[in-house]
Amino acid sequence: MIIRNVRVFRENQTFVPGTIVIKDGLFQAITLEGMTGRAGRAVDLTDETVLDGEGCYAIPGMIDLHFHGCKGYDFCDGTRQAIEEIARYEASIGVTAIAPATMTLPVEKLESILACGAAFAAEQRGAGSTDSIRRGADLIGVNMEGPFISAVKKGAQDARHIIPCDVDVYRRFQRAADGLVKFIGIAPEEGDAVSFIQAVKDEVSVALAHTNADYDTAKAAFDAGADHAVHLYNAMPPFTHRAPGVVGAVADSRHVMSELICDGVHIHPSVVRTTFHMMGAERMILISDSMRATGMPDGQYTLGGLDVNVTGNRATLVSDGSLAGSATTLPDCVRVAVREMQLPLETAVACATANPAKSLGVYDQYGSISAGKRADVVLWDSELKLKAVVKDGVLLK
């Protein structure tokens, strides 16, 4: 396949007019206007399909590393059908790789969910996988948001199943997932968090999630090796001038990557802009935190076994009105970040492609339009409307 007449998003976070050459499911070469030669290898272009991008932005397939579901399904349904439907919908909107999040549920239930995810991921990678499976978003990880969290900042998590962080329990999860767990969330003020972090940090990214930790406790966790912050500002103490809390600890820990929900509901635009200035765009990861109501009509749904009311893109618990995930897709979060929060398009795209790929440890395969990487590319017109999705070199839409 040849995709011509597009503005290609480059690894240096600029758009350059050019042509993308795809062969055998991989990016083979990128030819840029005004530059001599091409990036990539020589390839026979005889009889290749040509897609005219009509001046569109060509961006890498997006990666959502924290979301729960969509189109009426949730990853924690623990069924192959749920994962397949989620993967198909995500790919159709331009999210070509996913790391869905679990909720706080009984340990045995979580093991079953993780085993189901591992089986699906193995099927996707297998030589005998069907077109339906391959054309869905690649399941490349799991983000465990619970159960090692704080009841004080539980948000939409079920407090009945919260437990202290435990190395043996984590390793049960990882065995069930066949290594698919990429992030394990903890509240560092609960249990012996530092010992836990030191024991597992070389096996998994330890994230601070749903925590009431103060600055010193959070900073100690990061100093011990935790390197990720789950949906910054949400389900944690506020950032104030005398009590900077988790947010301040993230700012002072330059190795930590941080998730942001830019749906226009969870965080004020001014706070988003300030956070980018304070932390640096290279550490920010845009996520959707979407739940099963995403892509569905308004109504009542469930998240982690709890009832949720959804109106527009706002999802709240029936019980107390707390925010319960989002009903916004990652591409729409990118659009909100650009249109309403005044982030440069180049920055927002990087935070939904390259940064999550790097955080997941898969930047060698995903996250940029570069020769040798998987040929996942999304075309947006000048108004950021979806025009086409190519996954593994196959036109989906």
ZAVEXTI-777652 format. One record per residue (C-alpha): residue in one letter; z, x, y. Coordinates in steps of 0.001 Angstrom, whole numbers, padded with zeros to 6 digits, always signed. Layout:
BEGIN
AZXY
...
***
This chain:
BEGIN
M+000000+000000+000000
I-000756+001091+003549
I+001140-000480+006440
R-000688+000293+009644
N-000359-000560+013323
V+003455-000531+013330
R+006216+001109+015340
V+007987+003159+012682
F+011760+003662+012910
R+012369+007371+012418
E+015452+009254+011221
N+016052+010442+014785
Q+016458+006766+015772
T+013258+006361+017729
F+010295+004056+017209
V+006922+005808+017020
P+003529+004109+016499
G+002128+005027+013130
T+001118+004223+009565
I+003239+004071+006413
V+001774+005003+003031
I+003494+003679-000113
K+002705+004627-003700
D+004529+003820-006948
G+007358+002097-005116
L+008150+005051-002857
F+007304+006086+000670
Q+004623+008746+000247
A+003654+009622+003801
I+004216+008546+007385
T+001472+009322+009877
L+002585+009082+013510
E+000310+008688+016504
G+000237+011638+018861
M+001506+014023+016173
T-000572+016412+014093
G-000521+016064+010336
R+001722+013705+008409
A+005221+013648+006972
G+005019+013532+003184
R+002644+014405+000406
A-001094+013938-000008
V-002030+010790-001930
D-005210+009072-003087
L-005620+005981-000888
T-008563+004527-002785
D-008269+000758-003295
E-004857+000593-001635
T-003730-002729-000141
V-003671-002565+003653
L-001091-004551+005616
D-001754-004818+009358
G+001646-004807+011066
E+000166-006091+014342
G+002420-003878+016461
C+005641-004898+014693
Y+008764-002819+014434
A+008938-001273+010939
I+012567-000722+010006
P+014170+000357+006716
G+015414-002351+004403
M+018880-003321+005638
I+022044-002721+003595
D+025017-005105+003732
L+028072-003368+002320
H+030525-006172+003083
F+029666-009789+002439
H+030746-012411-000087
G+027816-014709-000655
C+025139-017050+000646
K+023046-020100-000292
G+026005-021803-001981
Y+026936-018832-004182
D+029698-016204-004036
F+029843-012837-005788
C+033279-013865-007041
D+031749-016795-008916
G+031352-014096-011521
T+028089-015371-012941
R+024697-013785-013365
Q+023070-016779-011685
A+025231-016342-008582
I+024360-012655-008227
E+020656-013244-008850
E+020469-016039-006257
I+022403-013968-003715
A+020177-010932-004305
R+016999-013003-004013
Y+018043-014613-000716
E+019227-011348+000817
A+015945-009604-000004
S+013969-012506+001465
I+015602-011964+004876
G+015255-008177+004872
V+018520-007037+003259
T+017148-005030+000356
A+020368-003415-000925
I+023835-004920-001187
A+027453-004041-001928
P+029206-007426-002049
A+032928-007771-001458
T+035555-009184-003775
M+038475-011357-002741
T+042166-011217-003683
L+042207-012759-007149
P+044112-012132-010418
V+043428-008682-011887
E+041839-010088-015045
K+039533-012329-013008
L+038450-009389-010880
E+037706-007350-013996
S+035458-010142-015254
I+033640-010368-011901
L+033123-006599-011797
A+031829-006518-015369
C+029303-009220-014497
G+028154-007202-011470
A+027855-004035-013550
A+025716-005819-016132
F+023415-007186-013431
A+023043-003789-011765
A+022229-002188-015107
E+019617-004870-015761
Q+018038-004229-012356
R+017765-000529-013132
G+016442-001076-016645
A+012817-000547-017593
G+012568-004077-018958
S+013846-005905-015885
T+011851-008911-014715
D+009978-009209-011428
S+012538-011826-010344
I+015393-009365-010812
R+013583-006371-009293
R+012528-008288-006200
G+016071-009245-005345
A+018236-006924-003257
D+019459-003916-005235
L+023122-004226-006222
I+024265-000696-005408
G+028020-001087-005073
V+031061-003314-004745
N+033477-003388-001810
M+036935-004410-003114
E+038622-006111-000166
G+041647-007070-002274
P+044120-007270-003988
F+045984-004243-002508
I+046514-005804+000933
S+049254-007118+003241
A+050448-010725+003101
V+051127-010500+006847
K+047424-009951+007577
K+045942-011756+004592
G+043513-013852+006662
A+041491-015926+004187
Q+042831-014040+001146
D+045062-015816-001381
A+048600-014409-000956
R+049577-015410-004511
H+047503-012575-005968
I+048392-009727-003597
I+049847-006662-005343
P+050762-003115-004194
C+048125-000413-004624
D+048202+000921-008168
V+046126+003776-009588
D+046021+002352-013106
V+044889-001066-011868
Y+042204+000520-009674
R+040907+002451-012673
R+040796-000751-014705
F+038579-002174-011967
Q+036339+000887-011984
R+035970+000834-015774
A+035047-002837-015707
A+032512-002113-012953
D+031058+000894-014774
G+031616+002953-011620
L+030113+000375-009254
V+033238+000128-007040
K+032419+002132-003892
F+035309+001027-001650
I+038866+000092-002561
G+040807-001604+000218
I+044527-001030+000736
A+047269-001846+003232
P+048855+001598+003648
E+052249+000161+004635
E+052567-001436+001189
G+053636+000701-001784
D+053131+004443-002141
A+049794+004479-000360
V+049565+008210+000318
S+050031+009061-003362
F+047440+006440-004275
I+044920+007837-001803
Q+045423+011395-002991
A+044957+010304-006612
V+041672+008408-006141
K+039987+009762-002999
D+037579+011919-005006
E+036518+008895-007087
V+036068+006187-004448
S+036198+005600-000692
V+039630+004306+000221
A+039457+001697+002988
L+042163+000218+005177
A+041891-003547+004828
H+043982-006573+005801
T+046798-004353+006976
N+049690-004600+009412
A+050081-000820+009625
D+051082+000848+012858
Y+049265+003885+014239
D+051368+006501+012432
T+051078+004818+009044
A+047339+004314+009368
K+046811+007872+010619
A+048804+009243+007667
A+046527+007311+005319
F+043419+008745+006967
D+044897+012234+006947
A+045548+011812+003210
G+041867+011046+002595
A+041156+007380+003344
D+037770+007281+005077
H+036757+003679+005750
A+037990+000759+007859
V+037248-002827+006812
H+036015-005184+009584
L+037653-003341+012475
Y+039892-005484+014738
N+040015-008334+012221
A+043020-008692+009900
M+044900-005826+011543
P+047242-005360+014547
P+045644-005497+018006
F+044773-002297+019856
T+047100-001990+022866
H+048031+000794+025244
R+051471+001437+023659
A+050688+000407+020093
P+047141+001550+019217
G+047579+000573+015566
V+044799+000955+012999
V+042076+000939+015659
G+043635+003908+017429
A+044034+005746+014123
V+040353+005185+013354
A+039393+006512+016785
D+041418+009678+016160
S+040064+010224+012617
R+036506+011398+013051
H+035666+011283+009341
V+036310+007530+009120
M+033448+005034+009038
S+034144+001566+010369
E+032724-001895+009733
L+032042-004336+012581
I+031170-008033+012344
C+028758-008619+015231
D+028226-012352+014696
G+029393-013317+018201
V+032495-014989+016738
H+034728-012230+015364
I+034589-009708+018238
H+033895-010087+021950
P+030710-008315+023123
S+032682-006140+025543
V+034899-004928+022689
V+031842-004094+020607
R+030356-002025+023435
T+033692-000316+024085
T+034107+000496+020396
F+030710+002167+020239
H+031621+004287+023265
M+035023+005150+021815
M+034065+005834+018204
G+030416+006891+018426
A+027504+004961+016978
E+027215+007335+014014
R+030496+005943+012640
M+029717+002234+013020
I+028449+000005+010204
L+027266-003504+010959
I+028275-006014+008279
S+027916-009769+007977
D+031073-010678+005984
S+029044-013781+005108
M+030397-016392+002705
R+028640-018925+000490
A+027872-021320+003367
T+025399-018834+004876
G+021943-020362+004746
M+023464-023779+004004
P+024228-026917+006091
D+027535-027397+007904
G+030296-028695+005678
Q+033273-027723+003535
Y+033007-024752+001177
T+035355-022334-000592
L+036148-018636-000214
G+038439-016920-002685
G+039599-020306-003940
L+040545-021526-000447
D+038868-024436+001369
V+036763-023493+004401
N+035187-025612+007140
V+031835-024358+008421
T+030276-025450+011709
G+027296-023450+012902
N+028147-019807+012261
R+031931-020318+012449
A+033876-020501+009178
T+037603-021342+009287
L+040283-022114+006712
V+041070-025804+006356
S+044758-024919+005989
D+045407-023071+009247
G+042132-022503+011124
S+041971-018754+010454
L+038517-017194+010443
A+037238-017105+006862
G+034360-014675+006737
S+031191-015595+008560
A+028168-017814+008116
T+025797-015272+009669
T+023339-012955+007921
L+023220-009216+008588
P+019783-009444+010282
D+021197-012096+012613
C+024178-009847+013349
V+021724-007110+014353
R+019918-009581+016616
V+023207-010696+018207
A+024216-007062+018731
V+020976-006414+020604
R+020471-009675+022492
E+024046-010641+023348
M+026011-007397+023125
Q+023403-005139+024776
L+023302-002520+022048
P+020008-000605+021932
L+017795-001866+019115
E+017586+001671+017723
T+021384+001895+017514
A+021828-001510+015904
V+019138-000793+013304
A+020714+002556+012366
C+024086+000848+011931
A+022571-001615+009462
T+020456+000902+007527
A+021209+004630+007708
N+024954+004389+008326
P+025756+002083+005394
A+023494+004175+003148
K+025415+007308+004105
S+028776+005586+003629
L+027720+004410+000168
G+026426+007860-000735
V+022840+006667-001298
Y+021054+008057+001758
D+018849+010126-000532
Q+017239+006874-001724
Y+017851+004252+000976
G+018371+003866+004700
S+015299+005460+006277
I+011522+005392+006137
S+011068+008869+004706
A+008774+010339+002089
G+010282+010144-001387
K+012695+007298-000662
R+012470+003778-002045
A+009783+001844-000196
D+011932-000885+001353
V+010676-001837+004812
V+011073-004830+007111
L+008640-005846+009841
W+010000-007555+012960
D+007877-008677+015874
S+008741-007916+019501
E+011161-010878+019563
L+012897-009567+016405
K+011484-012363+014270
L+010857-011564+010622
K+007200-011045+009783
A+007291-009284+006398
V+009556-007700+003793
V+008350-004990+001437
K+010674-003990-001405
D+009879-001127-003766
G+006370-001207-002360
V+005818-004908-003142
L+005235-007466-000403
L+007879-010200-000746
K+007185-012148+002419
***
